[in-house]
Amino acid sequence: MKSLLPLASIVIATLAYGIWNKARTGRIKLRGNTTLTQVIREKWSVSLGERATMVQFSSVFCATCRATRVLLEDIAQSMSGVVHLDIDAENHLDLVRELDIRLTPTTLFLNHLGVEVGRAAGPPKRDQVLKVLNML
């Protein structure tokens, strides 16, 4: 019976971490301190959306990045003034470090001035993306 106690502790700790990580991943956190307009204009010849810009950091091997790309492109096409920009994190490590991108996909939500107003680490849900975009 004593030999099962360490095993049960490990299972409970793993379960608690899994529940905590699932609740945290993909949730959009609102921000308002980083201006990325100059970075976007210098590195990519992309103009910001009149309403909002969604900047997604992806990697080639990431399956959830592909699903997130499809979701964000669909939303950008259906909403006027919204632009989706997909950046390969592996080829832009300096920017990844500067912006503190820790996992892919990470999506930054910028207002029309290029100020980061929200960030989703992990695949965001459609209703959360629409909620943030409707705030802008």
Solvent accessible surface area in square Angstrom, and as a share of the most:
residue,aa,sasa,rsa
1,M,194,0.87
2,K,183,0.77
3,S,91,0.59
4,L,102,0.51
5,L,124,0.62
6,P,78,0.49
7,L,103,0.51
8,A,46,0.36
9,S,60,0.39
10,I,111,0.56
11,V,85,0.49
12,I,118,0.60
13,A,63,0.49
14,T,87,0.51
15,L,114,0.57
16,A,58,0.45
17,Y,126,0.48
18,G,37,0.35
19,I,112,0.57
20,W,138,0.48
21,N,47,0.24
22,K,167,0.71
23,A,67,0.52
24,R,79,0.29
25,T,46,0.27
26,G,1,0.01
27,R,114,0.41
28,I,23,0.12
29,K,95,0.40
30,L,108,0.54
31,R,105,0.38
32,G,53,0.51
33,N,120,0.61
34,T,40,0.23
35,T,85,0.49
36,L,6,0.03
37,T,18,0.10
38,Q,112,0.50
39,V,29,0.17
40,I,4,0.02
41,R,143,0.52
42,E,122,0.55
43,K,94,0.40
44,W,42,0.15
45,S,123,0.79
46,V,46,0.27
47,S,85,0.55
48,L,23,0.12
49,G,4,0.04
50,E,155,0.70
51,R,73,0.27
52,A,0,0.00
53,T,1,0.00
54,M,0,0.00
55,V,3,0.02
56,Q,0,0.00
57,F,0,0.00
58,S,5,0.03
59,S,7,0.05
60,V,116,0.67
61,F,160,0.67
62,C,14,0.08
63,A,65,0.50
64,T,63,0.37
65,C,0,0.00
66,R,119,0.44
67,A,65,0.51
68,T,3,0.02
69,R,65,0.24
70,V,103,0.59
71,L,30,0.15
72,L,0,0.00
73,E,73,0.33
74,D,63,0.33
75,I,0,0.00
76,A,16,0.13
77,Q,156,0.69
78,S,84,0.55
79,M,28,0.13
80,S,99,0.64
81,G,25,0.24
82,V,12,0.07
83,V,45,0.26
84,H,32,0.14
85,L,17,0.08
86,D,52,0.27
87,I,3,0.02
88,D,41,0.21
89,A,9,0.07
90,E,86,0.38
91,N,112,0.58
92,H,47,0.21
93,L,89,0.44
94,D,81,0.42
95,L,3,0.01
96,V,20,0.11
97,R,173,0.63
98,E,121,0.54
99,L,13,0.06
100,D,76,0.39
101,I,14,0.07
102,R,198,0.72
103,L,67,0.34
104,T,37,0.21
105,P,1,0.00
106,T,3,0.02
107,T,0,0.00
108,L,0,0.00
109,F,0,0.00
110,L,0,0.00
111,N,26,0.13
112,H,103,0.46
113,L,111,0.55
114,G,0,0.00
115,V,36,0.21
116,E,0,0.00
117,V,23,0.13
118,G,0,0.00
119,R,23,0.08
120,A,0,0.00
121,A,32,0.25
122,G,0,0.00
123,P,52,0.33
124,P,9,0.06
125,K,120,0.51
126,R,107,0.39
127,D,99,0.51
128,Q,52,0.23
129,V,0,0.00
130,L,55,0.27
131,K,140,0.59
132,V,7,0.04
133,L,0,0.00
134,N,98,0.51
135,M,108,0.48
136,L,59,0.30
